[in-house]
Amino acid sequence: MKVAAYQASLAACHTNEALMLIREQIDRCEALGVEILCCPEAVLGGLADYVDRPSAIAIDVGRGGLETAVRTLASDRVTTIVGFTETDRDGRLFNAAAVISRGSVAGLYRKLHPAINRSVYQAGTETPVFTVASLTFGIVICLDSRFVEPMSTMASRGAQAIFIPTNNGMPPQKGGAELVAEARAIDIASARKHGIAIIRADVAGRDRDLASHGSSAIVDRTGHVVAASLPLQADLLVGDVIAGESS
């Protein structure tokens, strides 16, 4: 099974172009035979911690708020993991990722560890696994990948791969190329520890007072880096790592 990681432009996350840019990647993935595409954390709307009105970008999945995304990203061949800000009926905000498969939301993951000490996001509590075709996989979002327990739990439930939507857009003085090296080390160590493939999709570039070098990569279950993104620019990585053979 081929998988892909879309390193999206950081600036595009805050615009209405994000959906169409993801759609373009889905079209490319269909042509390349990719079955699962991972997009960055908060690729739809950006991170709520950095916007003036978080409620303005929040989506209520239970009330059909993802219908436009589902229609735009529908594919008979490519399942897409897309990050966004979710709101529930009580107005709580979650940093979430939806699994969009065959024109519907097949599952949802909420970030367990909001990255900012006073984040507007509530912490998720569940560690689900999903199955698409022959692949069982888990999702952890950005900072969650630093913690052993979520991946360990998912691997014990049969996950063969972990997808990591990431958004390292932050003030330039707080990160840069060193964050890429740190994320890469985490991904390699996690792959080797759990014997699973790791697919990370980050943002890249500059937007307002934020910047991200881009830590997107595909790592097979032996810890071999199959593909790594170009720095500071949008990119699409493709690899076949689930069977333990990279390409």
Summary of the structure (lengths in Angstrom):
residues: 247
radius of gyration: 16.1
end to end distance: 10.9
largest distance: 45.9
contacts: 919
relative contact order: 0.18
helix: 28%
strand: 33%
